[in-house]
Amino acid sequence: MGALPKRRISTGRKGRRRTAIRLRVPKLVACPNCGQLKKSHQVCPLCGYYKGKEVVKIKIKKGKKSTKGR
């Protein structure tokens, strides 16, 4: 004999259990150094600053050469 529920779980109870299972929008704040949106309490991915100090040196990506003159 297996373990079976004694009663059917109501839809409200099931819904309350499932409220935690959802996608959440991350809370974003503006970086005080460059103004880019970033997660709070994280190093800015654009400029590398955290609490007014440079923590990470960010390498500048070189873009593709312009083909406008051809």
Phi and psi restraints in degrees (value plus and minus 20) as a CYANA .aco file:
   2 GLY   PHI    -110.3   -70.3
   2 GLY   PSI     148.9   188.9
   3 ALA   PHI     -98.6   -58.6
   3 ALA   PSI     100.8   140.8
   4 LEU   PHI    -144.9  -104.9
   4 LEU   PSI     127.9   167.9
   5 PRO   PHI     -88.4   -48.4
   5 PRO   PSI     123.3   163.3
   6 LYS   PHI     -93.8   -53.8
   6 LYS   PSI     -56.5   -16.5
   7 ARG   PHI    -153.9  -113.9
   7 ARG   PSI     139.1   179.1
   8 ARG   PHI     -91.9   -51.9
   8 ARG   PSI     118.0   158.0
   9 ILE   PHI     -99.6   -59.6
   9 ILE   PSI     108.1   148.1
  10 SER   PHI     -88.2   -48.2
  10 SER   PSI     139.1   179.1
  11 THR   PHI     -86.4   -46.4
  11 THR   PSI     -53.1   -13.1
  12 GLY   PHI     -86.3   -46.3
  12 GLY   PSI     -63.0   -23.0
  13 ARG   PHI     -85.6   -45.6
  13 ARG   PSI     -60.6   -20.6
  14 LYS   PHI     -84.2   -44.2
  14 LYS   PSI     -60.6   -20.6
  15 GLY   PHI     -85.3   -45.3
  15 GLY   PSI     -60.8   -20.8
  16 ARG   PHI     -84.5   -44.5
  16 ARG   PSI     -55.2   -15.2
  17 ARG   PHI     -89.0   -49.0
  17 ARG   PSI     -54.8   -14.8
  18 ARG   PHI    -107.6   -67.6
  18 ARG   PSI     -19.8    20.2
  19 THR   PHI     -84.4   -44.4
  19 THR   PSI     -48.7    -8.7
  20 ALA   PHI     -97.4   -57.4
  20 ALA   PSI     -36.1     3.9
  21 ILE   PHI    -112.7   -72.7
  21 ILE   PSI      65.6   105.6
  22 ARG   PHI    -177.1  -137.1
  22 ARG   PSI     142.9   182.9
  23 LEU   PHI    -102.4   -62.4
  23 LEU   PSI     118.5   158.5
  24 ARG   PHI    -139.2   -99.2
  24 ARG   PSI     121.8   161.8
  25 VAL   PHI     -99.4   -59.4
  25 VAL   PSI     107.9   147.9
  26 PRO   PHI     -86.8   -46.8
  26 PRO   PSI     123.5   163.5
  27 LYS   PHI     -98.3   -58.3
  27 LYS   PSI     100.4   140.4
  28 LEU   PHI    -134.5   -94.5
  28 LEU   PSI     123.8   163.8
  29 VAL   PHI    -148.0  -108.0
  29 VAL   PSI     137.9   177.9
  30 ALA   PHI    -100.7   -60.7
  30 ALA   PSI     117.2   157.2
  31 CYS   PHI     -89.9   -49.9
  31 CYS   PSI     108.6   148.6
  32 PRO   PHI     -88.3   -48.3
  32 PRO   PSI     -39.1     0.9
  33 ASN   PHI    -105.4   -65.4
  33 ASN   PSI     -70.0   -30.0
  34 CYS   PHI    -135.8   -95.8
  34 CYS   PSI     -34.1     5.9
  35 GLY   PHI      68.4   108.4
  35 GLY   PSI     -23.2    16.8
  36 GLN   PHI     -90.7   -50.7
  36 GLN   PSI     122.9   162.9
  37 LEU   PHI     -90.8   -50.8
  37 LEU   PSI     115.7   155.7
  38 LYS   PHI    -167.9  -127.9
  38 LYS   PSI     145.2   185.2
  39 LYS   PHI     -91.9   -51.9
  39 LYS   PSI     123.9   163.9
  40 SER   PHI     -89.6   -49.6
  40 SER   PSI     130.2   170.2
  41 HIS   PHI      41.9    81.9
  41 HIS   PSI       8.4    48.4
  42 GLN   PHI    -148.3  -108.3
  42 GLN   PSI     134.9   174.9
  43 VAL   PHI     -89.4   -49.4
  43 VAL   PSI     118.7   158.7
  44 CYS   PHI     -86.5   -46.5
  44 CYS   PSI     105.3   145.3
  45 PRO   PHI     -91.6   -51.6
  45 PRO   PSI     -37.4     2.6
  46 LEU   PHI    -107.4   -67.4
  46 LEU   PSI     -66.4   -26.4
  47 CYS   PHI    -130.3   -90.3
  47 CYS   PSI     -37.1     2.9
  48 GLY   PHI      63.5   103.5
  48 GLY   PSI      -5.3    34.7
  49 TYR   PHI    -117.0   -77.0
  49 TYR   PSI     128.6   168.6
  50 TYR   PHI    -164.1  -124.1
  50 TYR   PSI     103.8   143.8
  51 LYS   PHI      33.9    73.9
  51 LYS   PSI      22.5    62.5
  52 GLY   PHI      60.1   100.1
  52 GLY   PSI     -18.0    22.0
  53 LYS   PHI    -141.0  -101.0
  53 LYS   PSI     123.7   163.7
  54 GLU   PHI     -96.4   -56.4
  54 GLU   PSI      97.6   137.6
  55 VAL   PHI    -122.1   -82.1
  55 VAL   PSI     -58.4   -18.4
  56 VAL   PHI    -147.2  -107.2
  56 VAL   PSI     113.2   153.2
  57 LYS   PHI    -101.8   -61.8
  57 LYS   PSI     103.5   143.5
  58 ILE   PHI    -117.7   -77.7
  58 ILE   PSI     106.3   146.3
  59 LYS   PHI    -100.2   -60.2
  59 LYS   PSI     116.7   156.7
  60 ILE   PHI    -102.4   -62.4
  60 ILE   PSI     105.6   145.6
  61 LYS   PHI    -100.1   -60.1
  61 LYS   PSI     112.4   152.4
  62 LYS   PHI    -106.3   -66.3
  62 LYS   PSI     108.7   148.7
  63 GLY   PHI     -98.3   -58.3
  63 GLY   PSI     154.3   194.3
  64 LYS   PHI     -88.3   -48.3
  64 LYS   PSI     128.6   168.6
  65 LYS   PHI     -88.5   -48.5
  65 LYS   PSI     124.7   164.7
  66 SER   PHI     -91.6   -51.6
  66 SER   PSI     113.8   153.8
  67 THR   PHI    -125.4   -85.4
  67 THR   PSI       1.2    41.2
  68 LYS   PHI     -89.2   -49.2
  68 LYS   PSI     -55.8   -15.8
  69 GLY   PHI     -96.1   -56.1
  69 GLY   PSI     -28.1    11.9
